[in-house]
Amino acid sequence: MATHRRLLLCLLLLAPTLVSQTVLAAGGSQARKTYIFRVNHRAKPTVFPTHAHWYSSAAFASSDDAPLEPLHVYDTVFHGFSASLTASRADELRRHPAVLAAFEDQVRQLHTTRSPQFMGLRARLGLWSLADYGSDVIVGVLDTGVWPERRSLSDRNLPPVPARWRGGCDAGPTFPASSCNRKLVGARFFSQGHTAHYGAATAAASSSSNGSVEYMSPRDADGHGTHTATTAAGSVSYDASMEGYASGVAKGVAPKARVAVYKVCWKGAGCLDSDILAGFDRAVADGVDVISVSIGGGNGAVSPFYIDPIAIGSYGAVSRGVFVATSAGNEGPAPMSVTNLAPWIATVGAGTIDRSFPAEIVLGDGRRMSGVSLYSGKPLANNTLLSLYYPGRTGGLSASLCMENSIDPSLVAGKIVICDRGSSPRVAKGMVVKEAGGAAMVLANGEANGEGLVGDAHVLPACSVGENEGDLLKAYAANTTNPTATIVFRGTVIGVKPAPLVASFSARGPNGLVPEILKPDFIAPGVNILAAWTGATGPTGLESDPRRTEFNILSGTSMACPHASGAAALLRSAHPGWSPAAIRSALMTTAIVTDNRAGAVGDEAEAGRAATPLDYGAGHVALGKALDPGLVYDVGDDDYVAFMCSIGYEANAIEVITHRPVACPSTASRKPSGSDLNYPSISVVLYGSNQSRTVVRTATNVGAEASATYKARVEMASSGSVSVAVKPEKLVFSPTAQKQSFAVTVAAPSAPPAAAAPVYGHLVWSDGRGHDVRSPLVVTWLQPM
C-alpha cells in the first residue's frame, strides 16, 4: 500500500495545476491572491450572531489591526471564507487556531432534442409519466448564467413553485428580478472571486450595460449555461432547430423540472474555485434537489479531495440529500484523463446518439469522403469543383493549423482549404480561412482526435473529417497536379448506426487519484446536442459572428452532464426517498453496454475498437430501466468517511470535507482499501506480491416485491489468468431482510508482466423477472517502484 500511495503522490506532483493570477496590493509592494479558508465553525464565540460577524471582527484582524474583508462567507456545504490577501497575511491566518485548512483559488474551465428519446424516455409512458416529467424537482445549474427569454424556460402550464423553495432572483444589468418565473425559479451570480482574480478593471468592463463583454448579473453572455440548463430541464419547444438542423420538438430530460441558475463562470475567464464553492453553498441553502456542474480542472488534473472545491462542495450537498452530477472532461481519448473523481458525485462521460449531420467531400477524381457539418449558409454551387489547397505543405505548422495570420491570401483565394484540427477553436479556423479569401474549409482530425467528429456551425462552407479521410485528402492535394473538390451538405439524418459510441473527446480512466474507484461512472448523450442558446453571441461563439439563434448544437461532456442531472431529477421525483447514492446506483446498474446493432459499444476514436469500462464506466444511461433497477448499492456519510480513512487521509483533512470531527480506526488485521466502498462498480488493484483481493458489497432491494431472489453471474471479456468468485452466489430478500451482503474475490496465480493490460468484465445479479443488476468489474496491476 505504501508503494501505491507513492505512485499516487507522483501522479499529483506531475498533474498540471493552474496558478491564480496575482493582483498587486494597494501599496504595490506585495502581490495579492485569493485564498479559501476552512474554519472550525463550532469555535465561534456566542457573542457573535453570525460567522460573518466573527470573521470581520478583531479575532481575524491582522497584526496591525486591519480587519479581514471576506469575498465570500460559506456556511452550508462548507464553513469558512475566501479573501484576497498577500502571502504573508495568508500565512498569518493559516496559524489561526480556528483555521483547519487554506488553499489558493484556481481557475477551472467549462467542459465544452433527440437525446431524451435515445436514453429510453417515451411520452406518457414509464419514467416521464410516473415522475410527471419532474415537476416537483428543482435542478441547480452552476455555469455561465441563463438567457431567460428563451421558450425552453417558459413556465406555461406549470403549477406553482414548490413551497419549500427558498431561493431568489438576483437583479442586475439587463436582468430584472421579474426574469424569473415558475420555470426559472432562481438566478444568482457570484463575481467576487472573478473580480479579485482579474482586477476591478475587468469587472467594470463586465458590468457594461450593453453586454459587449459580459453581464454583471445572472444573464448569460457565453451560451454554455443556457444550453446545459435547458438540456437538463428545458420546457417543450415546438419547431426548434439550429438554422434548420435537428428540427423538431426540443425538450429537456426533465421538461417540467424547475431550474435555478448559479452563475459562477464568466465568458472567456473561466470559473474561480471561490465562486464555485459559493454557488454550491447558496444552491443547497436555497433548496435545490439536483446540482449540475459541467466544470473541471482539465488535462486530467487531480487534487486531493480536501483541497478540491468541487469535491468539497459536492460532499456538503450530497450529505444533505442533493444529487450532484459533474462532467468527466474533454481530454479523451488519453488514458487517465478523467476529472471530478470524488466517489460521492456522478462523473459523466459523453456518448454519441443516433443522429448525425453528414457532409460529403467530392474529389475531382470522383472519390467521396464522409464528414459532418452544421453549416447553414449558401452552399457551394452544384457540380462546381474548386481548387483544393493544404497550407501545411509549404507554410509550416501554424499554417497547417490555420492559425490567425498564418496563411497567405494569394494562395487560398477562392479555394477549399484543408486545416488541421488543434491549437485553436475549430470555428476560428474557418474565420481565418474566410478572412483570407478562401471559399470553403475541410477540418482534418489528427492522431489525437482519430475518427471522432462533432458538427460546427461554421461561418463558411466547411466540414470535418476523421484522421483517415484527412490523410487521404492531404495526399490527394499533394500528389495531384490540379486537385479539386466540392462539399455537399446532407442536413439531418436519424437512425444512425452504430450508436452509442464513446465520444473520442470523452475523458477516460483509470482514476488517477484513487484507482479503486472506477471513473467515469457512466456516459450519456454528449455529441451534437440541441438546446437553447444565448442571444448575446452567435452559434460559433466568435465575436465576429453576427448570427443569432434561439437554439444551438454543441458537443462535450458538458452536454452529457445535464442529461444525467435531468435523469436524476426524474428518479428523485419518482422515488423521493432515495439517496443520491441510490439514484446513481440505479443509473449505473441499468446502463447498457450494447449499441443499436446489438454489438458492444464502440470507441469513436478508433474505428472497430470495443470500448471498455475505463472508457464508459458502467455503460450508457438507459432511463427506461433505471426507474426499476431491482437492487441498489447505497452509501452514507459514515461509508465515505471510512473510504477516506482507507486511502490514507488524516482526520483533520477529512474534517475539511465532512464539516464534523472524525476518527479513523486503527488498522485491523485486514487493511481497508478504497475498493471496500459500497460502490456500484468494482475496481480491484493488485500490487506487489499481493495477487488476491476480496471486496464486499451490500445490495438493497428496492423492487416492487419485498421477497426476491437474485443469482450471480460473472461475465469476463478476457479473464486471462484472473479468477473471480462470488459468495454467496444467491441473495435472498424478504420483508424483514431487505439488505444482503456478498463478497467478490479476485485472484491471479502470479504477478503479471510489467505491461499487463487491465482485465474487464461484469458482475450481474438476476432475479429472472427482468432485473439484471450489472456492475462493471475492472482488475488492474500496480508495479512496485
C-alpha positions in Angstrom: 0.0 0.0 0.0 2.9 2.4 0.7 4.1 1.9 -2.9 0.5 2.5 -4.1 0.4 5.9 -2.2 3.9 6.9 -3.5 2.6 6.3 -7.0 -0.4 8.5 -6.4 1.8 11.2 -4.9 3.9 11.1 -8.1 0.7 11.5 -10.1 -0.3 14.5 -8.1 3.1 16.1 -8.5 3.1 15.6 -12.2 -0.6 16.7 -12.7 -0.8 20.2 -14.2 -2.1 22.9 -11.9 -3.5 26.3 -12.6 -1.9 29.1 -10.6 -4.1 32.1 -9.9 -3.2 35.4 -11.4 -1.8 37.8 -8.8 -3.0 41.3 -8.2 -0.8 44.0 -6.7 -1.7 45.1 -3.2 -2.7 48.7 -2.8 0.8 49.7 -1.8 2.3 47.8 -4.7 4.8 46.0 -2.5 3.2 42.6 -2.3 1.0 40.7 -4.7 -2.4 39.6 -3.6 -4.0 36.2 -4.3 -7.4 34.8 -3.4 -7.3 32.1 -0.7 -10.1 29.9 0.6 -10.1 29.1 4.3 -11.8 26.2 6.0 -12.8 27.2 9.6 -13.9 25.2 12.5 -17.4 26.8 12.7 -18.0 25.3 16.1 -15.3 27.6 17.6 -17.3 30.8 17.0 -17.8 32.6 20.3 -21.5 33.0 21.1 -21.1 36.8 21.3 -21.1 36.9 17.5 -24.5 36.5 15.9 -23.1 35.0 12.7 -19.9 33.6 11.4 -19.6 36.7 9.1 -19.5 38.9 12.1 -16.9 36.7 13.7 -14.6 36.7 10.6 -14.9 40.5 10.3 -14.0 41.1 14.0 -10.7 41.6 15.7 -10.4 37.8 16.1 -9.3 37.6 12.5 -7.7 41.0 12.1 -4.1 41.3 11.0 -1.2 42.1 13.3 -1.6 45.8 12.5 -5.4 45.6 13.4 -6.6 45.7 9.8 -9.9 43.9 9.6 -10.5 40.9 7.4 -12.6 41.7 4.3 -14.1 38.3 3.1 -15.1 37.9 -0.5 -17.4 35.1 0.3 -18.6 33.6 3.5 -19.6 29.9 3.3 -21.9 28.4 5.8 -23.8 25.5 4.2 -21.8 22.9 2.3 -18.5 24.4 3.6 -17.7 26.6 6.6 -15.2 29.4 6.2 -14.5 32.3 3.8 -12.4 33.5 0.9 -10.3 36.6 0.8 -7.8 38.5 -1.4 -4.6 38.6 0.6 -0.9 38.9 0.5 1.1 35.7 1.1 2.3 36.9 4.5 -1.3 37.7 5.6 -2.5 34.3 4.4 0.3 32.6 6.4 -0.8 34.6 9.4 -4.4 33.4 9.0 -3.2 29.8 8.5 -1.9 29.9 12.0 -5.2 31.0 13.5 -6.4 28.3 15.9 -9.8 28.0 14.3 -8.5 27.6 10.7 -8.4 24.0 9.6 -7.1 24.4 6.1 -6.3 27.0 3.4 -5.7 26.8 -0.3 -5.3 29.1 -3.2 -8.1 30.0 -5.6 -7.8 28.4 -9.0 -9.4 28.8 -12.4 -11.4 25.9 -13.8 -12.8 25.6 -17.3 -16.2 24.6 -18.7 -16.2 21.2 -20.4 -17.5 22.1 -23.7 -33.8 17.0 -28.8 -33.4 13.7 -29.6 -31.2 12.7 -26.8 -34.0 12.1 -24.2 -35.6 9.6 -26.5 -32.2 7.9 -27.2 -31.9 7.4 -23.4 -35.2 5.5 -23.4 -37.7 8.1 -22.4 -41.2 8.0 -24.1 -44.1 10.4 -23.8 -46.9 9.3 -21.4 -45.0 6.1 -20.6 -42.5 4.9 -18.0 -40.3 7.4 -16.1 -41.7 10.6 -17.8 -45.2 9.7 -16.9 -44.6 8.3 -13.4 -42.4 11.3 -12.4 -44.8 13.9 -14.0 -41.8 15.0 -16.1 -40.0 16.1 -12.9 -42.4 19.0 -12.0 -41.7 18.9 -8.3 -37.9 18.8 -8.6 -35.5 21.8 -8.7 -32.3 21.5 -10.7 -29.5 23.8 -9.8 -27.0 24.6 -12.6 -23.6 26.0 -11.8 -22.4 27.6 -15.1 -22.4 30.8 -17.1 -25.9 32.0 -16.3 -29.1 32.0 -18.3 -30.9 33.7 -21.2 -34.4 33.8 -19.5 -36.5 34.8 -22.5 -36.0 31.5 -24.3 -39.1 29.3 -24.9 -37.3 26.5 -23.2 -37.6 28.5 -20.0 -41.3 29.2 -20.4 -43.5 28.4 -17.3 -46.6 27.8 -19.4 -48.9 25.2 -17.7 -46.6 24.7 -14.8 -48.0 24.5 -11.3 -46.9 26.9 -8.6 -43.3 26.8 -7.4 -42.8 24.2 -4.6 -43.4 25.8 -1.3 -40.1 24.6 0.1 -38.1 26.7 -2.3 -36.0 29.4 -0.5 -34.2 30.8 -3.5 -34.3 34.2 -5.1 -33.7 36.1 -8.3 -30.7 38.5 -8.2 -31.3 41.6 -10.3 -28.5 43.2 -12.3 -27.8 44.8 -15.7 -30.4 43.6 -18.3 -31.7 41.1 -15.7 -34.6 42.4 -13.6 -36.0 40.3 -10.8 -39.0 39.6 -13.0 -36.9 37.5 -15.2 -37.7 34.5 -13.0 -40.9 32.6 -13.2 -42.4 29.2 -12.3 -39.8 27.5 -14.5 -36.7 29.6 -13.8 -37.3 29.8 -10.1 -33.9 31.2 -9.1 -31.0 33.1 -10.6 -27.9 34.2 -8.8 -24.4 35.3 -9.7 -21.0 35.1 -7.9 -18.3 37.5 -9.1 -16.2 38.2 -6.1 -13.6 35.6 -6.9 -13.6 36.6 -10.6 -13.2 40.3 -9.7 -10.3 39.6 -7.2 -8.5 37.4 -9.7 -8.7 39.6 -12.8 -8.9 43.0 -11.2 -11.5 45.7 -10.9 -11.0 47.0 -14.5 -12.3 43.7 -15.9 -15.2 43.7 -13.5 -16.1 47.2 -14.6 -16.0 46.2 -18.3 -18.1 43.2 -17.5 -20.8 45.3 -15.9 -21.2 47.4 -19.1 -24.9 47.6 -19.8 -24.6 46.9 -23.5 -23.4 43.4 -22.7 -20.5 43.6 -25.2 -18.2 41.8 -22.8 -20.2 40.3 -20.0 -23.2 41.0 -17.8 -22.7 41.6 -14.1 -25.9 39.7 -13.5 -27.2 36.2 -14.0 -27.7 36.8 -17.7 -25.6 34.5 -19.9 -23.2 36.2 -22.3 -21.5 32.9 -23.2 -24.3 30.4 -24.0 -22.9 27.4 -22.2 -25.1 27.9 -19.2 -28.3 28.3 -21.1 -27.5 25.2 -23.1 -26.8 23.0 -20.1 -29.7 24.2 -18.1 -32.2 23.6 -20.8 -30.6 20.2 -21.7 -31.4 19.1 -18.2 -34.8 20.6 -17.7 -35.9 22.7 -20.8 -39.6 23.1 -21.4 -41.2 21.7 -24.5 -40.4 23.9 -27.5 -42.0 23.2 -30.9 -40.4 24.0 -34.3 -37.0 24.0 -32.7 -33.8 23.8 -34.7 -30.3 25.3 -35.2 -30.8 27.1 -38.5 -32.6 24.1 -39.9 -30.5 21.3 -38.3 -32.1 18.9 -35.8 -35.6 20.3 -36.4 -38.4 19.1 -34.3 -39.6 19.4 -30.7 -36.9 20.4 -28.2 -37.3 19.4 -24.5 -35.0 18.7 -21.6 -34.6 15.4 -20.0 -36.9 16.5 -17.1 -39.1 19.1 -19.1 -41.3 20.1 -16.1 -38.5 20.3 -13.5 -37.7 23.8 -12.2 -34.4 25.5 -12.9 -32.2 27.6 -10.6 -29.0 29.0 -12.1 -25.9 30.0 -10.3 -23.6 32.0 -12.5 -20.0 31.1 -11.3 -18.3 31.1 -14.7 -17.6 34.2 -16.9 -17.2 34.5 -20.6 -13.6 33.9 -21.6 -12.5 33.9 -18.0 -13.3 30.5 -16.7 -14.6 29.7 -13.2 -12.9 30.6 -9.9 -12.9 28.0 -7.1 -14.1 30.5 -4.6 -17.1 31.4 -6.7 -17.9 27.7 -7.4 -17.9 27.0 -3.7 -20.2 30.0 -3.1 -22.5 28.6 -5.8 -22.7 25.2 -4.1 -23.3 26.9 -0.7 -26.1 29.0 -2.0 -27.8 26.3 -4.1 -28.1 23.9 -1.2 -29.3 26.7 1.2 -31.9 27.6 -1.5 -33.2 24.1 -1.5 -32.3 22.5 -4.9 -32.7 18.7 -5.3 -30.1 18.2 -8.0 -26.9 20.1 -8.9 -25.4 20.0 -12.4 -21.7 21.1 -12.7 -20.2 21.0 -16.2 -16.9 22.3 -14.9 -13.5 20.7 -14.2 -9.8 21.2 -13.9 -9.0 19.9 -17.4 -6.0 18.0 -18.7 -6.7 15.1 -16.3 -5.7 17.4 -13.3 -6.3 15.7 -10.0 -6.2 17.2 -6.5 -6.8 15.5 -3.1 -10.5 15.9 -2.3 -9.7 18.1 0.7 -8.3 20.9 -1.5 -10.8 20.4 -4.4 -13.7 22.8 -4.0 -15.9 20.8 -6.3 -15.3 17.7 -4.2 -15.8 19.7 -1.0 -18.9 21.5 -2.2 -20.5 18.4 -3.7 -19.9 16.4 -0.4 -21.8 19.1 1.5 -24.6 18.9 -1.0 -24.8 15.0 -1.1 -24.7 14.8 2.7 -27.9 16.9 2.6 -29.6 14.7 0.1 -28.7 16.6 -3.1 -27.7 14.6 -6.1 -24.6 16.1 -7.9 -23.6 15.4 -11.5 -20.3 16.6 -13.0 -18.7 16.3 -16.4 -15.8 13.9 -16.8 -13.7 16.3 -19.0 -12.9 16.5 -22.7 -9.3 15.3 -22.7 -10.0 11.9 -24.2 -9.1 9.6 -25.6 -5.9 9.9 -23.5 -5.9 7.4 -20.6 -6.2 8.7 -17.0 -7.7 12.0 -18.3 -10.9 11.9 -16.3 -11.5 14.6 -13.7 -14.1 15.1 -10.9 -13.1 11.9 -9.2 -14.9 12.1 -5.8 -16.9 8.9 -5.2 -19.9 10.9 -3.9 -20.6 12.5 -7.2 -21.7 11.1 -10.6 -19.0 11.6 -13.1 -20.4 11.6 -16.6 -18.6 10.9 -19.9 -20.1 11.5 -23.4 -21.5 9.2 -26.0 -22.9 9.7 -29.5 -26.6 9.4 -30.3 -28.3 8.0 -33.5 -28.5 11.4 -35.2 -25.9 12.9 -37.4 -25.3 15.9 -39.7 -23.4 14.4 -42.7 -21.5 16.2 -45.4 -19.6 14.8 -48.3 -16.4 15.9 -50.0 -16.4 15.0 -53.6 -12.9 14.9 -55.2 -12.1 15.7 -58.8 -11.2 12.1 -59.4 -14.7 11.0 -58.3 -13.9 9.7 -54.8 -16.2 10.7 -52.0 -15.3 11.3 -48.4 -17.6 11.4 -45.4 -17.6 14.2 -42.8 -20.0 16.2 -40.7 -21.1 19.9 -40.6 -23.7 22.3 -39.3 -23.1 24.9 -41.9 -26.4 26.5 -42.9 -25.4 29.3 -45.3 -25.4 29.4 -49.0 -23.9 26.1 -50.3 -21.2 25.8 -52.9 -22.5 25.8 -56.4 -23.8 22.4 -57.6 -21.3 20.4 -59.6 -18.7 23.2 -59.3 -15.3 21.9 -58.4 -12.9 24.3 -56.6 -9.2 24.1 -56.2 -8.1 22.3 -53.1 -5.1 23.6 -51.1 -3.3 22.4 -47.9 -1.3 25.3 -46.4 0.7 22.9 -44.2 2.6 21.6 -47.2 4.6 24.8 -47.6 3.6 27.1 -44.8 4.8 25.2 -41.7 2.9 24.2 -38.5 0.9 27.3 -37.9 -0.3 27.4 -41.5 -1.3 23.8 -41.3 -3.4 24.6 -38.3 -4.8 27.7 -40.0 -3.8 30.0 -37.1 -4.5 33.7 -37.3 -2.4 35.5 -39.9 -0.7 32.2 -40.8 -2.0 31.7 -44.4 -1.2 33.7 -47.5 -4.4 35.1 -49.1 -2.8 34.9 -52.5 -2.6 31.1 -52.1 -6.0 30.4 -50.8 -8.3 32.9 -52.6 -11.4 31.1 -54.0 -10.1 27.6 -52.9 -11.2 24.9 -50.5 -8.6 25.0 -47.7 -7.6 21.9 -45.6 -6.9 22.9 -42.0 -5.5 20.5 -39.3 -7.5 20.3 -36.1 -5.9 21.6 -32.8 -4.4 24.6 -31.0 -7.3 26.9 -31.8 -11.1 26.6 -31.9 -12.4 24.7 -34.9 -14.8 27.5 -35.9 -12.0 30.1 -35.5 -10.0 28.3 -38.3 -12.9 28.8 -40.6 -12.9 32.5 -39.8 -9.2 32.7 -40.6 -9.8 31.0 -44.0 -12.8 33.2 -44.8 -10.9 36.4 -44.0 -8.0 35.2 -46.1 -10.4 34.9 -49.1 -10.9 31.1 -49.0 -14.1 29.7 -50.4 -14.5 26.7 -48.0 -12.7 24.6 -45.5 -12.2 21.0 -44.6 -11.1 20.4 -41.0 -9.0 17.3 -40.7 -8.5 15.3 -37.5 -5.1 14.2 -36.4 -4.0 11.3 -34.3 -5.2 13.0 -31.1 -8.8 13.0 -32.3 -8.8 9.9 -34.5 -12.2 9.4 -36.1 -14.2 11.4 -33.6 -16.3 14.1 -35.3 -18.5 16.9 -34.0 -20.6 19.3 -36.0 -19.9 23.0 -36.0 -22.0 26.0 -37.3 -19.2 27.3 -39.5 -19.1 30.8 -40.9 -18.3 29.5 -44.4 -18.9 26.2 -46.2 -16.9 23.7 -44.2 -17.0 20.2 -42.8 -14.9 18.0 -40.5 -13.4 14.6 -41.4 -11.6 11.9 -39.4 -7.9 11.2 -39.4 -8.1 8.5 -42.1 -10.1 10.7 -44.5 -7.9 13.7 -43.7 -4.8 11.8 -44.6 -6.2 10.7 -47.9 -7.4 14.2 -48.7 -4.0 15.7 -48.0 -2.3 13.0 -50.1 -4.6 13.8 -53.0 -3.9 17.5 -52.7 -0.1 16.9 -52.6 0.1 14.3 -55.4 -2.4 15.7 -57.9 -1.4 18.3 -60.5 -4.7 20.2 -60.2 -6.5 18.9 -57.1 -10.2 19.9 -57.0 -13.2 19.2 -54.8 -16.6 20.4 -53.6 -18.6 19.9 -50.4 -22.2 18.7 -50.3 -24.2 19.2 -47.1 -26.8 16.4 -46.4 -28.8 18.0 -43.5 -30.0 15.9 -40.6 -30.1 12.1 -40.6 -31.8 10.0 -37.9 -31.3 6.3 -37.1 -27.5 6.3 -37.5 -25.8 3.0 -36.6 -23.9 2.1 -34.6 -24.9 4.2 -31.6 -23.9 5.0 -28.9 -20.2 5.2 -29.3 -17.9 6.6 -26.6 -17.1 10.1 -27.9 -13.5 10.5 -28.9 -13.0 13.5 -26.7 -14.7 11.9 -23.6 -12.1 11.7 -20.8 -11.1 8.1 -19.8 -10.0 6.2 -16.8 -8.3 4.9 -14.8 -8.9 7.2 -11.9 -5.6 9.0 -11.4 -6.2 9.7 -7.7 -7.9 6.5 -6.3 -7.8 3.8 -9.0 -10.0 1.6 -6.8 -12.9 3.9 -7.7 -13.9 3.5 -11.4 -14.4 6.8 -13.2 -16.2 7.9 -15.3 -19.4 6.4 -13.7 -21.3 6.2 -17.0 -21.8 8.0 -20.3 -24.8 10.0 -21.6 -25.6 11.8 -24.8 -22.9 14.5 -25.4 -22.3 14.8 -29.1 -24.3 17.2 -31.3 -26.9 18.1 -28.7 -29.6 20.7 -29.4 -30.6 23.1 -26.6 -31.4 26.8 -26.1 -28.7 29.4 -26.6 -27.9 32.9 -25.5 -28.9 36.0 -27.5 -25.6 37.6 -26.8 -23.4 35.7 -29.3 -23.6 33.7 -32.5 -23.6 29.9 -32.6 -19.8 29.8 -33.1 -19.2 32.0 -30.0 -16.9 34.2 -32.1 -17.1 37.9 -31.6 -17.2 38.4 -35.4 -20.1 36.0 -35.9 -23.2 38.3 -36.4 -25.8 35.4 -36.4 -28.2 34.9 -33.5 -30.1 31.7 -33.0 -32.6 30.5 -30.4 -31.0 27.1 -30.2 -27.5 25.8 -30.7 -25.9 22.4 -31.2 -22.9 21.6 -29.0 -20.7 18.7 -28.0 -18.8 17.9 -24.9 -19.0 16.1 -21.6 -20.6 19.5 -20.6 -23.6 18.3 -22.6 -23.6 14.8 -21.2 -23.6 16.0 -17.5 -27.0 17.8 -17.7 -28.5 14.7 -19.2 -27.6 12.9 -16.0 -28.8 15.8 -13.9 -32.2 15.6 -15.7 -32.3 11.9 -15.3 -31.6 12.2 -11.6 -34.4 14.8 -11.3 -36.9 12.2 -12.8 -35.7 9.5 -10.4 -35.9 11.8 -7.4 -39.5 12.7 -8.4 -40.4 9.0 -8.9 -38.5 7.8 -5.7 -38.4 10.8 -3.3 -37.0 8.6 -0.6 -33.9 7.5 -2.5 -30.5 8.9 -1.5 -28.1 10.4 -4.1 -26.1 7.2 -4.0 -29.2 5.1 -4.7 -30.1 7.3 -7.7 -26.5 7.0 -9.0 -26.6 3.2 -8.5 -29.9 2.9 -10.4 -28.3 4.8 -13.3 -25.2 2.7 -13.3 -26.5 -0.8 -12.8 -29.1 -0.4 -15.6 -26.8 1.2 -18.1 -26.3 -0.5 -21.4 -23.1 -1.8 -22.9 -24.5 -2.7 -26.3 -25.3 -0.5 -29.2 -28.4 -0.3 -31.5 -26.9 -3.1 -33.6 -26.8 -5.4 -30.6 -23.0 -5.2 -30.6 -20.6 -4.0 -28.0 -20.4 -0.2 -27.5 -17.5 1.0 -29.6 -14.9 3.8 -29.3 -15.4 6.7 -31.7 -11.7 7.5 -31.5 -10.7 4.2 -33.1 -13.0 2.5 -35.6 -13.7 -1.1 -34.8 -12.4 -1.0 -31.3 -14.8 -2.1 -28.5 -14.8 0.4 -25.6 -14.2 -0.8 -22.0 -15.3 0.2 -18.6 -12.3 2.5 -18.4 -13.9 4.4 -21.3 -17.6 4.3 -20.4 -17.8 3.2 -16.7 -21.0 1.3 -16.2 -22.2 2.0 -19.8 -24.7 4.3 -21.4 -27.6 5.6 -19.4 -30.9 3.8 -20.1 -33.7 5.5 -18.3 -36.3 3.0 -19.3 -34.7 0.6 -16.9 -33.4 3.0 -14.2 -36.9 3.6 -12.9 -37.0 0.0 -11.6 -33.4 -1.2 -11.0 -34.3 -4.1 -8.6 -31.3 -3.5 -6.3 -29.2 -0.5 -5.4 -25.9 0.0 -3.7 -26.4 2.7 -1.1 -23.7 4.7 0.5 -23.9 7.1 3.5 -21.7 9.6 5.3 -20.0 7.0 7.5 -19.1 5.0 4.5 -17.5 7.9 2.8 -15.5 8.7 5.9 -14.3 5.1 6.1 -13.3 5.3 2.5 -11.2 8.4 3.1 -9.6 6.8 6.1 -8.8 3.8 3.9 -6.9 5.9 1.3 -4.7 7.5 4.0 -6.4 10.8 4.7 -5.7 12.2 8.1 -8.7 13.0 10.3 -8.2 16.8 10.1 -8.1 16.6 6.2 -11.3 14.6 6.3 -13.0 17.2 8.5 -12.3 19.8 5.9 -14.7 17.8 3.7 -17.2 16.5 6.2 -17.6 19.5 8.5 -17.6 17.3 11.5 -14.8 15.7 13.6 -13.9 12.2 12.6 -11.6 9.5 13.9 -10.1 6.9 11.7 -10.0 3.4 13.2 -6.7 1.8 13.9 -5.5 -0.7 11.2 -7.2 -4.0 11.6 -5.8 -7.4 10.6 -7.3 -6.8 7.1 -6.2 -3.4 6.0 -9.1 -1.5 4.4 -8.9 -0.4 0.7 -10.8 2.1 -1.4 -12.3 -0.9 -3.1 -14.3 -1.6 0.0 -16.6 1.4 -0.6 -20.1 0.1 -1.4 -19.8 1.4 -5.0 -21.9 0.1 -7.9 -18.8 -0.6 -9.9 -15.9 -2.8 -8.7 -12.3 -1.8 -9.4 -9.7 -4.1 -7.9 -6.0 -3.1 -7.8 -3.4 -5.8 -7.3 0.1 -4.7 -6.5 3.4 -6.2 -5.5 3.3 -9.8 -4.3 -0.4 -9.5 -3.3 -2.3 -11.2 -6.2 -5.6 -11.6 -4.4 -8.2 -9.2 -3.2 -11.7 -9.6 -1.7 -14.2 -6.7 -1.7 -17.6 -6.7 0.0 -20.8 -5.1 -1.3 -24.2 -4.7 0.2 -27.3 -4.7 -2.1 -30.6 -3.1 -1.1 -33.9 -4.5 -2.6 -35.9 -1.6 -4.0 -38.1 -3.7 -6.2 -41.9 -3.9 -6.1 -41.7 -7.3 -4.4 -40.3 -7.4 -0.9 -39.4 -11.1 -1.4 -37.0 -11.7 -4.2 -34.1 -14.0 -5.1 -31.1 -12.9 -7.2 -28.4 -15.2 -8.6 -24.9 -14.1 -9.5 -23.3 -14.3 -13.0 -19.8 -13.2 -13.8 -19.1 -12.2 -17.4 -15.4 -11.6 -18.2 -14.4 -10.1 -21.6 -10.9 -11.6 -21.3 -10.2 -13.3 -18.0 -6.6 -14.3 -18.8 -5.3 -15.8 -15.6 -7.7 -14.0 -13.3 -10.3 -15.9 -11.4 -13.4 -14.2 -9.9 -15.5 -15.9 -7.1 -18.8 -14.5 -5.6 -20.0 -15.7 -2.2 -22.8 -16.3 -1.7 -23.9 -16.9 -5.3 -27.6 -16.3 -4.3 -29.1 -13.3 -2.5 -32.5 -13.9 -0.8 -34.5 -10.9 0.2 -37.6 -10.9 2.4 -39.8 -8.3 4.1 -37.5 -8.4 7.1 -34.2 -8.6 5.2 -34.1 -6.0 2.5 -30.3 -5.8 2.6 -27.9 -8.6 1.7 -24.1 -8.6 1.6 -21.7 -10.6 -0.6 -18.0 -10.9 -1.2 -16.2 -10.8 -4.5 -12.7 -12.4 -4.6 -10.3 -11.6 -7.5 -7.2 -13.7 -7.7 -4.2 -14.1 -10.1 -1.9 -17.0 -9.6 1.3 -15.0 -10.1 2.3 -11.4 -10.7 1.8 -10.4 -14.4 4.5 -8.8 -16.6 5.0 -5.1 -16.2 2.9 -4.2 -19.2 -0.1 -6.3 -18.2 -3.3 -4.9 -19.6 -6.4 -4.4 -17.3 -8.9 -7.2 -17.3 -12.6 -6.3 -17.7 -15.9 -7.9 -17.0 -19.3 -7.6 -15.3 -21.0 -9.0 -12.2 -24.7 -9.4 -12.9 -27.4 -10.2 -10.3 -30.5 -11.5 -12.0 -33.9 -12.3 -10.5 -35.3 -14.0 -13.6 -38.1 -11.4 -13.7 -36.4 -8.7 -15.8 -34.0 -7.3 -13.3 -30.3 -7.6 -14.3 -28.3 -5.6 -11.9 -25.0 -5.1 -13.7 -21.7 -3.9 -12.1 -18.5 -3.3 -14.2 -15.5 -5.2 -12.9 -12.0 -4.0 -13.6 -8.8 -5.6 -12.5 -5.5 -3.6 -12.8 -2.0 -4.1 -11.5 0.4 -1.6 -9.9 4.0 -2.5 -10.3 6.5 -1.8 -7.4 8.6 1.3 -7.9 
